[in-house]
Amino acid sequence: MKKICLLIALCLLLAACPVLAEETAGVSGLIEQAQAALEAEDYEAAVPLLREAAESGDAQAQAWLGNCYGDGLGVEQDDREAVKYYRLSADQGNVPGAYNLAFCYMEGRGVEQDVEKAEELLRSCADQGDVVSQYALGYYLLFGEGLKQDAEEAVKYMQMAADQGYPPAQYYIGYCYEKGLGVAQDSRKAAEYYLPAADQGMDCAQYSLGLLYQLGNGVEQDYEKAFRYYSLAAAQDYPAALTAMGFFYAHGLGTAQDLNEMLKYYNLAAEKGEPMAQFNLGCCYRDGTGVEQSNEEMLKYYRLAVEQGNANAQFNLGFSYYIGQGVEQDYDEAFRLYQLAADQGFPVAIFAVGDCYYLGNGVEKDTEAAAEWYRKALDAGYEPDEEDQKHLADVLGE
């Protein structure tokens, strides 16, 4: 009797196999059609195909459908629906589904924020070799965004992704070496990591490598190479690189001096809100470099840069108020702006604050306070001119 039952069960199993194969083939066909629709950006056609495959239990389709809900592609944007499908996918061990679910937990999108759960999911994906998860986990740990900041642990995961040739991770490993975050500071190693990321078109790596060549940090100083890497990043509208291009054209570094090109790049960067470009344009209008001298334009660009906390602009706008250049002389406003720049460690501004105390301009005269600020300026590397030396001699006896 037992033998008969086993035989019947085996026959039933064999009979089911063609059905399972047909279902698998059917889901596979749905996925292929959905993928083609996604690649064609025909999301309205893709969604019903993905939904049918997802309801059949396909983890990939569930992850993709989650993306559609998360980004509002072919359906009304709905974070809760996105989480629902990401979770179904993640529960089957699908890495993209788990990664996206981690992001939802990290940001509190469609689910109550839970950074511990997000970290758990990211670590699981990263340990399975998922390069995007390795990078994301490294990034969160490096900057303390959501997770407790841990530069050494960040470098560990960034290194995993960098070893797989992932450009953003290569860039941030270079950044860590340049700044000494989680590793010993080493500009040469920074250049080694910036290079492959730059060669793969990463604009921030191209800019950073250009800066190393400009300053001769970790590499032999080479203005032509600096100009080349700045050019690559500027072609991608990277604001700091646009500013650097303007500076190189202004001074003829690595290329022929060209004030028209200087202005072109400064204006491009300034329009993107890059504060150093705004400050540099202010200086151009102050001095009439490549443009007609204009105090009005000078002040406009200084103020734009000041709004973003640029110390150079804070000091120079303060100096304009101090001497009444383009504005009514105002020692109080000059002192306020000098103080802002000094608080950022700007040496000339630190000395200027000392001068205000020494002369009683914009603040009550106080030689002890002046002496304190003068010492801070000297410690910060300020080099006093002849007039400054007189003030130092009077206050410090130097």
C-alpha positions in Angstrom: 0.0 0.0 0.0 2.8 2.4 0.9 4.5 1.7 -2.5 1.4 2.6 -4.4 1.1 5.9 -2.5 4.7 6.8 -3.2 4.2 6.0 -6.9 1.2 8.2 -7.2 3.0 11.1 -5.4 5.9 10.7 -7.8 3.6 10.8 -10.8 1.9 13.9 -9.5 5.3 15.6 -9.1 6.4 14.7 -12.6 3.1 15.9 -14.0 3.6 19.3 -12.2 7.1 19.9 -13.7 5.9 21.0 -17.2 3.5 23.5 -15.4 6.4 24.9 -13.3 8.6 25.2 -16.3 5.9 27.0 -18.2 5.3 29.4 -15.3 9.1 30.1 -15.1 9.3 30.7 -18.8 6.3 32.9 -18.5 7.8 35.0 -15.7 11.1 35.2 -17.6 9.3 36.5 -20.7 7.5 39.1 -18.6 10.8 40.3 -17.2 12.4 40.5 -20.6 9.5 42.6 -21.9 9.5 44.8 -18.8 13.2 45.3 -19.1 12.8 46.4 -22.8 10.1 48.8 -21.8 12.2 50.2 -18.9 15.1 50.7 -21.3 12.8 52.5 -23.7 11.5 54.6 -20.7 8.0 53.3 -21.5 7.1 53.0 -17.8 3.3 52.7 -18.3 3.9 49.5 -20.4 6.6 48.2 -17.9 4.5 48.5 -14.7 1.7 45.9 -15.5 4.4 43.5 -16.7 6.4 44.0 -13.5 3.3 43.7 -11.4 2.3 40.4 -12.9 5.9 39.0 -12.5 6.1 40.4 -9.0 2.8 38.8 -7.9 4.3 35.5 -9.2 7.0 36.0 -6.7 9.9 37.2 -8.9 12.3 39.1 -6.7 13.9 41.1 -9.5 10.4 42.3 -10.7 9.5 43.2 -7.1 12.7 45.3 -6.8 12.0 47.1 -10.1 8.4 47.7 -9.3 9.5 49.2 -6.0 11.7 51.5 -8.0 8.7 52.6 -10.1 6.7 53.4 -7.0 9.6 55.1 -5.3 10.3 57.4 -8.3 6.7 57.7 -9.6 7.5 56.0 -12.9 4.4 54.7 -14.7 2.5 54.9 -11.4 1.6 57.6 -8.8 4.6 58.0 -6.5 4.0 56.0 -3.3 6.8 55.3 -0.9 4.7 52.8 1.1 4.1 50.7 -2.0 7.8 51.0 -2.8 8.7 49.6 0.6 6.2 46.8 0.3 7.8 45.5 -2.9 11.4 46.2 -1.7 10.7 44.1 1.4 9.2 41.2 -0.7 12.3 41.3 -2.8 14.7 41.6 0.1 13.0 38.7 1.9 14.1 36.5 -1.0 17.7 37.6 -0.7 17.6 40.0 -3.6 20.4 42.5 -3.1 19.0 45.5 -5.0 15.7 45.1 -3.1 17.5 45.0 0.2 19.7 48.0 -0.7 16.7 50.1 -1.6 14.9 49.0 1.5 17.9 50.1 3.5 17.8 53.5 1.9 14.1 53.8 2.8 14.9 52.9 6.5 17.8 55.4 6.5 15.6 58.2 5.2 12.3 57.2 6.8 10.7 57.0 3.3 7.5 54.9 3.4 8.5 53.4 6.7 9.4 54.7 10.1 13.1 55.7 10.2 15.3 53.0 11.6 19.0 53.5 11.0 20.0 50.3 12.8 17.9 48.3 10.4 19.3 50.3 7.5 22.9 49.6 8.6 22.1 45.9 9.1 20.7 45.6 5.5 23.6 47.6 4.0 26.2 45.5 5.8 24.6 42.3 4.6 24.6 43.5 1.0 28.1 44.9 1.2 29.4 41.6 2.7 27.9 39.8 -0.3 30.1 42.0 -2.5 27.5 44.5 -3.7 29.7 47.5 -4.8 27.0 50.1 -4.4 26.2 49.0 -0.9 29.9 49.0 0.0 30.2 52.5 -1.2 26.9 53.7 0.4 27.9 52.2 3.8 31.3 53.8 3.5 29.8 57.2 2.7 27.4 57.1 5.6 30.2 56.1 8.0 32.6 58.6 6.7 30.4 61.6 7.0 28.2 60.4 9.9 25.1 60.8 7.9 22.5 58.6 9.7 25.2 56.3 11.2 27.8 57.0 13.9 30.9 58.5 12.2 33.7 56.0 11.9 36.4 57.0 9.4 38.4 53.7 9.7 35.3 51.6 9.1 34.3 53.8 6.3 37.7 53.3 4.6 37.3 49.6 5.0 34.1 49.5 2.9 35.1 52.2 0.5 38.2 50.1 -0.2 36.1 47.1 -1.0 34.2 49.1 -3.6 37.4 50.8 -4.9 39.0 47.4 -5.4 36.1 46.6 -7.7 36.9 49.7 -9.8 33.9 51.8 -8.6 34.8 55.4 -9.3 33.0 57.2 -6.5 34.7 54.9 -4.0 38.1 55.4 -5.6 37.5 59.2 -5.3 36.6 59.0 -1.6 39.5 56.7 -0.8 41.7 59.4 -2.4 39.9 62.0 -0.4 40.5 60.1 2.9 44.2 59.9 2.1 44.4 63.6 1.2 42.7 64.6 4.4 44.0 61.9 6.7 40.6 60.4 7.5 40.7 56.8 8.8 44.2 56.5 7.3 47.5 58.3 7.6 47.6 61.5 5.5 49.3 60.7 2.2 48.9 63.0 -0.8 50.8 60.6 -3.1 48.3 57.8 -2.3 45.5 60.3 -2.8 46.7 61.0 -6.3 46.9 57.2 -7.0 43.2 56.8 -6.2 42.0 60.0 -7.8 43.6 59.0 -11.1 41.5 55.9 -12.0 38.3 57.8 -10.9 39.3 60.8 -13.0 40.1 58.6 -16.0 36.6 57.1 -15.7 35.2 60.6 -16.0 34.4 61.5 -12.4 34.5 65.3 -12.3 35.3 65.8 -8.6 38.3 63.4 -9.0 39.5 65.3 -12.1 39.3 68.6 -10.1 41.0 67.1 -7.1 43.8 65.7 -9.2 44.2 69.0 -10.9 44.6 70.7 -7.6 47.3 68.3 -6.5 49.2 69.0 -9.7 48.7 72.8 -9.2 50.0 72.7 -5.7 52.6 69.9 -6.2 51.1 67.9 -3.4 51.9 64.2 -3.7 52.9 64.7 -7.3 55.5 66.9 -9.0 54.0 70.4 -9.6 52.8 70.6 -13.2 50.5 73.4 -14.3 49.9 71.9 -17.7 48.6 68.6 -16.2 46.6 70.7 -13.7 45.1 72.6 -16.5 44.2 69.4 -18.4 42.4 67.9 -15.4 40.6 71.1 -14.6 39.5 71.2 -18.3 38.0 67.8 -18.1 36.1 68.6 -14.9 35.1 72.1 -16.3 33.7 70.4 -19.4 31.2 68.7 -17.0 30.3 72.1 -15.5 32.0 71.3 -12.2 31.9 74.7 -10.5 35.2 74.7 -8.7 36.9 73.5 -11.9 35.3 76.4 -13.8 36.7 78.8 -11.2 40.2 77.1 -11.5 40.1 77.5 -15.3 39.3 81.2 -14.9 42.3 81.6 -12.5 44.6 79.7 -14.8 43.6 81.9 -17.8 43.9 85.0 -15.6 47.6 84.2 -14.7 48.7 82.2 -17.8 49.2 79.0 -15.8 49.5 75.9 -18.0 48.1 77.9 -20.9 48.4 81.3 -22.5 46.9 84.2 -20.5 43.5 85.1 -21.9 41.3 87.5 -20.0 38.3 86.8 -22.2 38.5 83.1 -21.3 39.0 84.1 -17.7 35.8 86.0 -17.6 33.9 83.3 -19.4 34.8 80.7 -16.8 34.4 83.0 -13.8 30.9 83.9 -15.1 29.9 80.3 -15.7 31.0 79.3 -12.2 29.4 82.4 -10.6 26.1 81.6 -12.3 26.2 78.2 -10.6 26.7 79.9 -7.3 30.4 79.2 -6.8 31.5 81.7 -4.2 35.2 81.9 -5.1 34.3 82.7 -8.7 31.9 85.4 -7.4 34.7 86.9 -5.3 37.2 86.8 -8.2 34.7 88.6 -10.4 34.3 91.2 -7.7 38.1 91.7 -7.8 38.0 92.0 -11.6 35.5 94.8 -11.4 37.4 96.4 -8.5 40.6 96.5 -10.5 39.2 96.8 -14.0 40.8 93.4 -15.1 39.2 92.4 -18.4 36.2 94.6 -17.6 35.5 98.2 -17.1 36.1 99.2 -13.5 32.8 99.3 -11.5 32.4 99.5 -7.7 28.7 98.6 -8.1 29.5 95.3 -9.8 32.4 94.7 -7.4 30.0 95.1 -4.4 27.4 92.9 -6.1 29.7 90.0 -6.5 31.4 90.4 -3.1 27.9 90.3 -1.5 26.9 87.2 -3.4 30.1 85.4 -2.1 29.6 86.8 1.5 26.1 85.3 1.6 27.8 81.9 1.2 30.4 82.6 3.9 33.4 83.2 1.6 36.2 84.6 3.9 38.0 86.4 1.1 34.8 88.2 0.2 33.9 89.0 3.8 37.3 90.7 4.3 37.3 92.6 1.1 33.7 93.8 1.5 34.7 94.8 5.0 37.6 96.7 3.6 35.3 98.5 1.2 33.2 99.7 4.1 36.3 100.6 6.1 37.6 103.0 3.4 34.3 103.9 1.9 34.9 102.3 -1.6 31.6 102.3 -3.4 29.7 102.6 -0.2 29.4 105.1 2.6 32.2 104.5 5.1 31.0 102.4 8.0 33.5 101.1 10.6 30.8 99.1 12.4 29.9 97.1 9.3 33.6 96.7 8.4 34.3 95.3 11.9 31.4 92.9 11.6 32.7 91.6 8.3 36.3 91.4 9.4 35.1 89.4 12.4 33.3 86.9 10.2 36.4 86.3 8.1 38.6 86.2 11.2 36.4 83.5 12.7 37.3 81.3 9.7 41.0 81.8 10.4 41.7 84.3 7.6 45.0 85.8 8.7 44.6 89.3 7.1 41.1 89.6 8.6 42.5 88.6 12.1 45.0 91.4 11.9 42.3 93.8 10.7 40.2 93.0 13.8 43.3 93.8 15.9 43.6 97.1 14.0 40.0 98.0 14.8 40.7 97.4 18.5 43.9 99.3 18.3 42.4 102.3 16.5 38.9 102.1 18.1 37.2 101.8 14.7 33.9 100.0 14.8 34.6 98.9 18.4 35.7 100.4 21.6 39.5 101.0 21.7 41.2 98.2 23.6 45.0 97.7 23.3 44.9 94.4 25.2 42.4 93.0 22.7 44.4 94.4 19.9 47.5 92.6 21.1 45.6 89.3 21.4 44.3 89.6 17.8 47.7 90.7 16.5 49.3 87.6 18.0 46.6 85.4 16.5 47.3 86.9 13.1 51.1 86.3 13.4 50.5 82.7 14.5 48.2 82.2 11.5 51.1 83.3 9.2 50.2 86.9 8.6 53.1 88.9 7.2 52.9 92.6 8.5 53.8 95.5 6.2 55.6 98.6 7.3 52.5 100.3 8.7 51.5 97.1 10.5 55.0 96.9 12.1 54.4 100.3 13.7 51.2 99.1 15.3 52.9 95.9 16.5 55.8 97.8 17.9 53.4 100.1 19.8 51.2 97.3 21.2 53.6 94.4 21.5 56.9 96.1 21.6 58.0 94.2 18.5 
